[in-house]
Amino acid sequence: MKINGTIEHPRWYDIHCCCGVTTEDKHPIKECLHCKFEQAESSLPKEDFKVDCSIYDEKTGEILEKKSRTVTEVTIFRGSKFEDVIGWFY
């Protein structure tokens, strides 16, 4: 899997995790930024995956053909302030 838009050291890496040792800190009302950004980055696909595509007739709207496509490359969409992963597309 090729991932476009990777950064060696995004800005959010410098934000320390604010989840602490007490019960209130382990289950905060608002998720800490570091954990939020880390979860988003870990959601990136690591391996190739297949996507089913349908080709439609423009006039009738009927499905003419179904294809399966293997996605081998994705591009990351990043935030500007923290360089965090907002999403990805293929």
GUVO-579251 format. One line per 8 residues: number of its first residue (from 1); their letters; for each residue x, y, z of N, C-alpha, C. Coordinates in Angstrom, 3 decimals. Example, Ala and Ser with C-alpha at 12.3 -4.5 7.8 and 13.67 -1.06 7.14 Angstrom:
1 = as = 13.190:-5.690:7.800:12.300:-4.500:7.800:13.200:-3.300:7.800  12.850:-2.250:7.080:13.670:-1.060:7.140:12.900:0.030:7.870
***
This chain:
1 = mkingtie = 0.844:-1.178:0.000:0.000:0.000:0.000:0.886:1.236:0.000  0.648:2.092:-0.979:1.375:3.356:-1.055:0.487:4.450:-0.470  1.030:5.232:0.461:0.278:6.310:1.097:0.945:7.641:0.750  0.238:8.473:0.002:0.746:9.796:-0.380:0.403:10.804:0.702  1.296:11.736:0.947:1.043:12.808:1.912:1.532:12.497:3.316  2.397:11.479:3.444:2.928:11.181:4.773:3.952:12.242:5.167  4.032:12.503:6.444:4.980:13.471:6.998:5.799:12.753:8.056  7.097:12.980:8.056:8.004:12.322:9.013:7.625:12.632:10.471
9 = hprwydih = 7.423:13.912:10.760:7.119:14.320:12.141:6.058:15.422:12.119  4.750:15.054:12.021:3.713:16.092:12.019:3.667:16.857:13.336  3.090:18.038:13.316:3.059:18.906:14.497:2.359:18.272:15.691  1.348:17.434:15.433:0.594:16.875:16.560:1.426:15.901:17.386  2.542:15.396:16.867:3.425:14.515:17.646:3.973:15.244:18.878  4.116:16.568:18.801:4.654:17.346:19.917:3.617:17.630:21.010  2.350:17.329:20.746:1.305:17.494:21.765:1.341:16.256:22.652  1.505:16.469:23.942:1.572:15.343:24.877:0.166:14.875:25.237
17 = cccgvtte = 0.062:13.585:25.508:-1.207:12.997:25.922:-1.566:13.543:27.302  -2.799:14.013:27.440:-3.224:14.573:28.723:-4.079:13.581:29.518  -4.171:12.342:29.056:-4.888:11.311:29.814:-3.984:10.903:30.979  -4.453:11.033:32.190:-3.612:10.803:33.363:-3.884:9.479:34.041  -3.575:9.429:35.328:-3.684:8.196:36.094:-4.978:8.116:36.901  -5.582:9.236:37.213:-6.812:9.193:38.000:-7.991:8.797:37.114  -9.068:8.378:37.738:-10.241:7.942:36.982:-10.817:9.076:36.150  -10.829:10.281:36.695:-11.344:11.423:35.940:-10.486:11.712:34.717
25 = dkhpikec = -9.187:11.512:34.845:-8.293:11.768:33.717:-8.365:10.655:32.678  -8.590:9.414:33.114:-8.675:8.294:32.165:-9.935:8.381:31.322  -10.992:8.933:31.876:-12.265:9.044:31.164:-12.703:10.504:31.128  -11.952:11.345:30.396:-12.296:12.768:30.376:-13.579:13.013:29.580  -14.188:14.154:29.823:-15.396:14.523:29.073:-15.024:14.742:27.610  -13.902:15.351:27.381:-13.435:15.620:26.029:-12.152:14.823:25.784  -12.074:14.159:24.635:-10.900:13.365:24.304:-9.684:14.277:24.088  -8.521:13.842:24.588:-7.326:14.675:24.409:-6.920:14.684:22.933
33 = lhckfeqa = -6.329:15.778:22.496:-5.980:15.946:21.086:-5.008:14.872:20.610  -4.015:14.537:21.431:-3.023:13.547:21.023:-3.696:12.212:20.704  -4.572:11.750:21.595:-5.259:10.468:21.383:-6.178:10.519:20.166  -6.832:11.659:19.965:-7.719:11.841:18.813:-6.928:11.748:17.508  -5.794:12.448:17.441:-4.978:12.439:16.234:-4.333:11.077:16.008  -3.928:10.421:17.079:-3.321:9.099:16.975:-4.327:8.076:16.443  -5.552:8.154:16.895:-6.599:7.245:16.431:-6.877:7.469:14.941  -6.904:8.720:14.507:-7.146:9.026:13.101:-6.014:8.492:12.229
41 = esslpked = -4.778:8.630:12.686:-3.641:8.145:11.897:-3.609:6.617:11.850  -4.024:5.962:12.914:-4.013:4.497:12.918:-5.153:3.926:12.078  -6.113:4.772:11.671:-7.209:4.289:10.829:-6.827:4.197:9.351  -5.640:4.667:8.994:-5.198:4.570:7.603:-5.037:3.109:7.212  -5.420:2.752:5.984:-5.258:1.360:5.562:-3.785:0.989:5.434  -3.455:-0.204:5.842:-2.065:-0.675:5.783:-1.820:-1.615:4.603  -2.888:-2.248:4.132:-2.770:-3.219:3.042:-3.722:-2.846:1.911  -3.450:-3.379:0.713:-4.333:-3.170:-0.424:-5.715:-3.729:-0.102
49 = fkvdcsiy = -6.748:-3.103:-0.672:-8.113:-3.590:-0.454:-8.905:-3.473:-1.749  -10.009:-4.230:-1.827:-10.834:-4.249:-3.032:-12.083:-3.405:-2.821  -12.518:-2.765:-3.913:-13.714:-1.941:-3.924:-14.576:-2.406:-5.093  -15.866:-2.603:-4.844:-16.789:-2.960:-5.913:-17.334:-1.692:-6.540  -17.247:-1.604:-7.873:-17.723:-0.444:-8.613:-18.834:-0.878:-9.563  -19.813:-0.029:-9.740:-20.905:-0.296:-10.668:-20.915:0.767:-11.749  -21.148:0.327:-12.990:-21.257:1.259:-14.114:-22.733:1.336:-14.481  -23.283:2.564:-14.462:-24.709:2.779:-14.690:-24.976:3.347:-16.072
57 = dektgeil = -26.146:3.030:-16.602:-26.621:3.653:-17.833:-27.159:5.028:-17.454  -26.708:6.083:-18.123:-27.102:7.445:-17.776:-28.589:7.710:-18.017  -29.163:7.074:-19.030:-30.566:7.331:-19.365:-31.524:6.575:-18.452  -31.277:5.302:-18.268:-32.217:4.481:-17.494:-31.836:4.340:-16.034  -30.567:4.526:-15.716:-30.113:4.366:-14.343:-29.868:2.918:-13.945  -29.978:2.016:-14.899:-29.748:0.598:-14.628:-28.256:0.289:-14.573  -27.926:-0.723:-13.800:-26.529:-1.157:-13.699:-26.169:-1.947:-14.949  -25.151:-1.498:-15.662:-24.700:-2.188:-16.865:-23.644:-3.244:-16.548
65 = ekksrtvt = -22.765:-2.892:-15.617:-21.627:-3.778:-15.341:-21.135:-3.549:-13.917  -20.698:-4.612:-13.287:-20.086:-4.506:-11.960:-18.635:-4.935:-12.069  -17.766:-4.139:-11.481:-16.335:-4.425:-11.510:-15.787:-4.432:-10.096  -14.700:-5.128:-9.912:-13.977:-5.108:-8.641:-12.613:-4.492:-8.915  -12.251:-3.524:-8.091:-10.995:-2.803:-8.295:-10.157:-2.912:-7.032  -8.863:-3.154:-7.196:-7.951:-3.207:-6.061:-7.304:-1.847:-5.868  -7.447:-1.303:-4.677:-6.862:0.000:-4.347:-5.479:-0.243:-3.762  -4.464:0.318:-4.412:-3.081:0.134:-3.976:-2.437:1.432:-3.506
73 = evtifrgs = -3.173:2.549:-3.661:-2.598:3.852:-3.321:-3.682:4.762:-2.747  -3.413:5.398:-1.618:-4.337:6.366:-1.027:-3.586:7.671:-0.780  -4.337:8.761:-0.704:-3.770:10.075:-0.428:-4.402:10.618:0.849  -3.570:11.141:1.726:-4.026:11.658:3.011:-4.462:13.114:2.853  -5.590:13.460:3.468:-6.045:14.844:3.577:-5.736:15.292:5.001  -4.871:16.308:5.151:-4.393:16.732:6.467:-4.922:18.100:6.861  -5.015:18.306:8.180:-5.351:19.615:8.721:-4.138:20.528:8.639  -4.372:21.833:8.585:-3.255:22.764:8.418:-2.584:23.125:9.745
81 = kfedvigw = -3.350:23.198:10.829:-2.785:23.656:12.093:-1.903:22.598:12.748  -2.408:21.376:12.902:-1.662:20.328:13.596:-1.099:19.261:12.644  -1.388:19.392:11.343:-0.982:18.403:10.340:-1.535:17.017:10.689  -2.746:16.999:11.213:-3.390:15.742:11.603:-4.142:15.148:10.406  -4.410:13.850:10.475:-5.128:13.170:9.399:-6.612:13.458:9.570  -7.201:14.134:8.574:-8.623:14.402:8.588:-9.350:13.295:7.835  -8.734:12.813:6.789:-9.332:11.757:5.987:-8.360:11.272:4.934  -8.811:10.350:4.127:-8.007:9.848:3.012:-8.925:9.444:1.876
89 = fy = -8.367:9.447:0.675:-9.155:9.071:-0.501:-8.264:8.315:-1.479  -8.906:7.620:-2.405:-8.172:6.833:-3.414:-8.547:7.254:-4.799
***
